[in-house]
Amino acid sequence: MHTWNRKKIAIVGGGPGGLTLARLLQQQGADVTVYERDRNREARVQGSALDLHETSGLAALDAAGLMDQFWAKHRPDLNQLRLTDHNGTILHDHARSISGAGKRPEIERGPLRDLLLDSLADGTVHWDHKLESASSLGEQVELRFANGITVHADLAVGCDGANSRLRALVTPVRPRYVGVTLVEGLVPEAKEAVPELWTLLDDAALMALGGERTLGMGTKPDGSILFYAGIRSEAPDSKQQIEQADTAEKRVAWFRSHFAGWSTRWEPLLAKASSLIWRPLTVCPTDQRWPSQPHVTLIGDAAHVMPPYAGEGVNMAMLDALVLSQCLRNEQDIAHAIGAYEAEMFARMQHMTHDTMLNTEMFYAPDAADRVVRLFQSFRRTTSTPEAVQH
């Protein structure tokens, strides 16, 4: 038995990457605990749907023995992306592949999280554990949580997103703002609330493009519409301004001021939204490296956050989990496993981040509609769809 099997492993963050890693390590007999900031598994809406890719997200689920559970929960109806201009004129309908070679089937974030949670041993996830700070103590890592609990681990894995508290233990470099901010909104009972836009969606995901702006939206199983309004801005838009848009009039006024020249047909989205959430997009350096640490590493957005315009975020997080679990299985100690994992991850993400940033520039270019339509027209059915236009 490898020595790491007798060590205590702390995974900070209970998203798809962290939960996939926990499942894979438990299959190998590891002592794993996941520390998640949410108060419980129902604490918040889990966001847009995701397409899982054959060689990354699906490969990780296959290794975890969870493919039957995935197919039971996936959404076969999400098979089309509709591209429009700023007026809502349909420019292109793009069919997605959900079967066969190169398949990229869709699943809601909530059901994906649920199937991973249900695969873990009882008590694996410790809820209401928001990490406040972490430090290296000899051969262990000390984790201090907002609820007053302190934990020591032989291996700490940061899966705690773009604002990771564990990232400071491996590098002082923080993600930088990319010049684009998304504003997320949810419209409940959308068929009745926004009937014209519901008809325009027609059971597809949709992205409207124009004037260095984007508007992506799609339906959710409960009949709501989730949307993301994206603007190019030299500095992140005011979070306070978004959070204070607490009436339909204020939300529509925000849209009119930031989407000048866009059709009024989109305004009901803002008027009927239950709330708006401010999400400035960030990215880690394309060529980032850090000296490998013997007892701490990062996966997913904590390691390599990037904008959603290649549809790779969750897939790379789950692939990180798979690669790290394989390295821990194949190496004789934790330090060598971390070094092997990070070498693979850095090389893989250098290309992925570069391509994602090229896509981001394209989606917010003055001629974005023409360029994006040409791109999707050139795609085969097996090509991935950017996360920003997922449901």
C-alpha positions in Angstrom: 0.0 0.0 0.0 1.3 3.5 -0.8 2.1 5.6 2.2 -0.4 8.3 1.1 -3.3 6.0 1.8 -2.7 6.4 5.5 -2.6 10.2 5.3 -5.4 12.6 6.0 -6.5 14.4 2.8 -8.5 17.7 3.0 -10.4 18.9 -0.1 -11.5 22.5 0.2 -14.5 23.1 -2.0 -17.4 20.9 -2.9 -17.9 21.7 -6.5 -17.7 19.1 -9.4 -13.9 19.1 -9.3 -13.5 18.6 -5.5 -16.3 16.0 -5.3 -14.9 14.0 -8.3 -11.5 14.0 -6.6 -13.1 12.8 -3.3 -14.9 9.9 -5.1 -11.8 8.8 -7.0 -9.6 8.9 -3.9 -12.2 7.0 -1.8 -12.2 4.3 -4.4 -8.5 3.9 -3.7 -9.1 3.7 0.1 -7.9 7.2 1.0 -9.0 9.1 4.1 -10.7 12.1 2.5 -12.8 15.0 3.9 -14.4 17.7 1.8 -14.9 21.1 3.4 -17.6 23.1 1.7 -18.7 26.7 2.6 -22.4 26.1 1.7 -24.6 25.4 4.7 -26.1 22.3 3.1 -26.6 20.8 -0.4 -29.7 22.8 -1.0 -28.2 26.2 0.0 -28.2 27.8 -3.4 -29.1 27.5 -7.1 -26.3 25.7 -8.9 -26.2 27.8 -12.1 -26.1 26.9 -15.8 -26.1 23.5 -17.4 -22.8 22.0 -18.6 -21.7 19.9 -21.5 -19.3 17.2 -20.4 -16.6 16.2 -22.8 -15.6 12.6 -23.7 -11.9 13.0 -22.8 -12.2 15.0 -19.7 -15.5 15.3 -17.7 -17.0 12.1 -18.9 -13.6 10.3 -18.6 -13.5 11.3 -14.9 -17.0 10.1 -14.3 -16.2 6.8 -16.1 -13.2 6.3 -13.9 -15.4 7.1 -10.9 -17.9 4.4 -11.9 -20.7 6.9 -12.3 -21.7 6.8 -15.9 -25.0 5.1 -15.3 -26.0 7.8 -12.8 -24.9 10.5 -15.3 -27.0 9.2 -18.1 -30.0 8.9 -15.7 -29.7 12.6 -14.9 -28.5 14.2 -18.1 -30.6 16.5 -20.3 -31.1 15.0 -23.8 -33.3 18.0 -24.8 -30.4 20.4 -24.7 -29.3 19.8 -28.3 -29.3 23.2 -30.0 -27.6 26.6 -29.7 -29.3 29.6 -31.4 -27.2 32.6 -32.3 -28.9 36.0 -32.9 -27.9 39.6 -33.4 -28.7 42.3 -30.9 -32.2 42.7 -32.2 -33.0 39.0 -31.8 -32.8 38.1 -35.5 -31.8 34.5 -35.8 -28.4 34.1 -37.5 -27.6 30.4 -37.0 -28.9 27.3 -35.2 -26.1 25.0 -34.1 -26.8 21.3 -33.3 -24.9 19.8 -30.5 -23.7 16.2 -30.3 -25.0 14.2 -27.3 -24.1 10.7 -28.6 -21.5 8.9 -30.6 -17.8 9.6 -30.9 -16.9 13.0 -29.4 -20.2 13.3 -27.6 -20.8 16.2 -25.3 -24.0 15.6 -23.4 -25.5 18.2 -21.1 -26.3 18.0 -17.4 -27.5 20.6 -14.9 -25.0 21.5 -12.3 -27.4 20.6 -9.5 -27.9 17.0 -10.6 -24.2 16.6 -11.4 -23.4 17.7 -7.9 -26.1 15.4 -6.4 -24.8 12.3 -8.2 -21.3 13.0 -7.0 -22.4 13.7 -3.4 -24.5 10.5 -3.4 -21.4 8.5 -4.4 -19.4 9.5 -1.3 -19.2 7.8 2.0 -21.5 9.2 4.7 -19.9 12.1 6.5 -17.4 12.9 3.8 -18.6 16.5 3.2 -18.5 18.9 6.1 -20.9 21.7 5.3 -20.7 25.3 6.6 -16.9 25.3 6.5 -15.8 28.5 4.8 -12.0 28.6 4.7 -10.6 31.8 6.2 -6.9 31.1 6.0 -4.3 28.3 5.6 -0.6 27.9 6.5 2.0 25.2 6.1 3.2 23.6 9.4 6.1 21.3 8.8 4.7 18.2 7.1 1.1 19.3 7.3 -1.3 22.1 6.3 -3.4 24.0 8.8 -6.8 25.1 7.7 -8.8 27.6 9.7 -12.5 28.0 9.0 -14.9 30.8 9.7 -16.9 28.6 12.1 -13.9 28.5 14.4 -12.8 25.0 13.5 -9.1 24.3 12.7 -8.1 21.2 10.8 -4.6 19.7 10.0 -4.1 17.7 6.9 -1.2 15.8 5.3 -2.5 16.9 1.9 -4.7 19.9 1.2 -6.2 20.3 -2.2 -7.7 23.7 -3.1 -10.9 23.4 -5.2 -12.2 26.6 -3.8 -12.6 28.6 -7.0 -11.1 31.8 -8.5 -10.8 33.4 -5.0 -9.0 30.4 -3.5 -7.6 30.9 0.0 -5.2 28.0 -0.6 -3.7 29.6 -3.7 -1.5 31.8 -1.6 0.4 28.8 -0.3 1.7 28.0 -3.8 1.9 31.3 -5.6 1.5 35.0 -4.9 0.1 35.6 -8.4 -3.6 36.3 -8.4 -6.0 36.0 -11.4 -6.4 39.3 -13.3 -9.6 40.9 -14.6 -10.0 40.3 -18.4 -12.1 43.3 -19.3 -15.5 41.6 -19.3 -18.2 41.5 -16.7 -21.2 39.2 -16.7 -24.4 40.0 -14.9 -26.4 36.9 -14.1 -30.2 36.8 -13.7 -33.0 34.3 -13.2 -36.6 34.6 -14.5 -39.0 32.3 -12.7 -42.0 30.8 -14.5 -40.5 32.2 -17.7 -43.1 30.9 -20.2 -45.7 33.2 -18.6 -43.3 36.0 -17.5 -41.5 36.5 -20.9 -43.5 34.6 -23.5 -41.9 36.2 -26.5 -38.4 35.3 -25.4 -39.6 31.8 -24.4 -40.8 31.3 -27.9 -37.5 32.7 -29.4 -35.6 30.2 -27.3 -37.6 27.3 -28.6 -36.0 24.7 -26.3 -32.5 25.9 -27.3 -29.7 27.8 -25.6 -29.4 31.3 -27.1 -26.6 33.8 -27.5 -27.2 37.3 -28.8 -24.2 39.3 -30.0 -23.5 42.9 -30.9 -21.7 46.1 -29.9 -19.1 44.4 -27.7 -22.0 42.9 -25.7 -23.4 39.4 -25.3 -26.6 38.1 -23.9 -26.8 34.3 -23.3 -29.8 32.5 -21.9 -31.5 29.2 -21.7 -34.3 27.3 -19.9 -33.9 25.2 -16.7 -36.0 22.2 -15.7 -38.2 24.2 -13.3 -39.4 26.4 -16.2 -37.1 29.4 -15.4 -34.7 31.1 -17.7 -31.2 31.7 -16.6 -29.4 34.5 -18.4 -26.0 36.2 -18.5 -25.5 39.7 -19.8 -21.9 40.4 -20.7 -20.3 43.8 -21.2 -16.8 44.8 -22.2 -15.4 47.3 -19.6 -11.9 48.5 -18.7 -12.8 48.2 -15.0 -15.3 45.8 -13.4 -18.8 47.3 -13.3 -19.9 48.5 -9.9 -21.1 45.5 -7.8 -23.0 48.0 -5.6 -24.8 49.3 -8.7 -25.9 45.8 -9.6 -26.9 44.8 -6.1 -29.0 48.0 -5.7 -31.0 47.3 -8.8 -33.8 45.9 -6.7 -36.8 47.0 -8.8 -37.8 46.2 -12.4 -37.3 49.9 -13.3 -33.8 49.9 -12.0 -32.8 46.7 -13.7 -34.2 47.8 -17.0 -32.4 51.2 -16.6 -29.2 49.3 -16.1 -29.7 47.4 -19.3 -30.5 50.4 -21.3 -27.5 52.3 -20.1 -25.1 49.3 -20.8 -26.8 47.9 -23.9 -27.4 51.0 -25.9 -28.8 50.2 -29.4 -30.1 46.8 -28.4 -33.8 45.9 -29.0 -36.3 46.5 -26.2 -37.4 42.9 -26.7 -34.7 41.8 -24.2 -35.9 44.2 -21.5 -38.5 41.8 -20.0 -35.6 39.6 -18.9 -34.3 42.3 -16.6 -37.8 43.4 -15.5 -38.9 39.9 -14.5 -35.5 38.8 -13.0 -35.7 37.8 -9.3 -32.2 39.3 -8.8 -28.9 40.2 -10.5 -25.5 38.9 -9.7 -22.3 40.7 -10.6 -19.5 38.4 -12.0 -16.3 40.1 -13.3 -14.4 37.5 -15.4 -10.8 36.7 -14.5 -7.9 34.6 -15.8 -4.7 33.1 -14.6 -1.5 33.7 -16.6 -1.2 31.5 -19.6 2.4 30.5 -18.7 1.9 30.3 -15.0 4.2 28.0 -13.0 5.0 27.6 -9.3 7.5 25.5 -7.4 5.8 22.3 -6.3 4.9 22.2 -2.6 4.9 18.8 -0.8 1.6 19.0 0.9 -0.7 21.3 -1.0 -2.0 21.7 -4.6 -4.9 23.2 -6.6 -7.4 22.0 -9.1 -10.1 23.7 -11.2 -10.6 27.5 -11.0 -8.4 27.7 -8.0 -5.5 26.6 -10.2 -6.4 28.1 -13.6 -9.6 30.2 -13.7 -10.5 31.4 -17.2 -13.5 33.0 -19.0 -16.3 30.6 -20.0 -15.9 31.0 -23.8 -14.5 27.6 -24.6 -16.8 25.5 -22.4 -13.9 23.9 -20.6 -14.1 25.1 -17.0 -15.8 22.1 -15.3 -14.2 19.7 -17.7 -10.7 20.8 -16.8 -11.6 20.7 -13.1 -12.8 17.1 -13.4 -9.8 16.2 -15.5 -7.5 17.7 -12.9 -9.2 15.5 -10.3 -8.6 12.4 -12.5 -5.0 13.2 -13.2 -4.2 14.0 -9.6 -5.9 10.8 -8.4 -3.9 8.8 -10.9 -0.6 10.4 -9.9 -1.4 9.7 -6.2 -2.0 6.0 -7.2 1.1 5.7 -9.2 3.7 7.6 -7.1 5.1 6.4 -3.8 4.6 9.7 -1.9 2.5 12.8 -2.0 5.2 15.2 -3.0 6.1 13.3 -6.1 2.4 12.9 -7.0 1.9 16.6 -6.7 4.9 17.4 -8.9 3.7 14.9 -11.6 0.2 16.3 -11.6 1.2 19.9 -11.7 3.6 19.3 -14.6 0.7 17.8 -16.7 -1.7 20.4 -15.6 0.5 23.4 -16.4 1.2 22.1 -19.9 -2.4 21.3 -20.7 -3.8 24.6 -19.4 -1.2 26.8 -21.2 -2.9 25.9 -24.5 -6.4 25.8 -23.1 -6.1 29.3 -21.5 -4.6 30.8 -24.7 -7.4 29.4 -26.9 -10.1 30.6 -24.4 -8.7 34.2 -24.4 -8.8 34.2 -28.2 -12.5 33.1 -28.0 -13.2 35.8 -25.4 -11.8 38.5 -27.7 -13.9 37.2 -30.6 -17.2 37.2 -28.6 -16.7 40.9 -27.7 -15.3 42.1 -31.0 -17.2 44.8 -32.9 -18.0 42.2 -35.6 -18.6 39.4 -33.1 -21.9 38.3 -34.7 -20.3 37.6 -38.1 -17.2 36.0 -36.6 -19.0 33.7 -34.2 -21.6 32.6 -36.8 -18.7 31.7 -39.2 -17.0 29.8 -36.4 -20.1 27.8 -35.5 -20.9 27.1 -39.2 -17.5 25.6 -39.5 -17.9 23.3 -36.5 -18.8 19.7 -36.7 -21.6 18.5 -34.4 -18.9 17.3 -31.9 -17.6 20.8 -31.1 -18.1 22.1 -27.6 -20.3 25.1 -26.7 -19.1 27.9 -24.5 -20.3 27.7 -21.0 -21.6 31.3 -21.1 -24.4 30.1 -23.4 -25.3 27.0 -21.4 -28.6 26.9 -19.6 
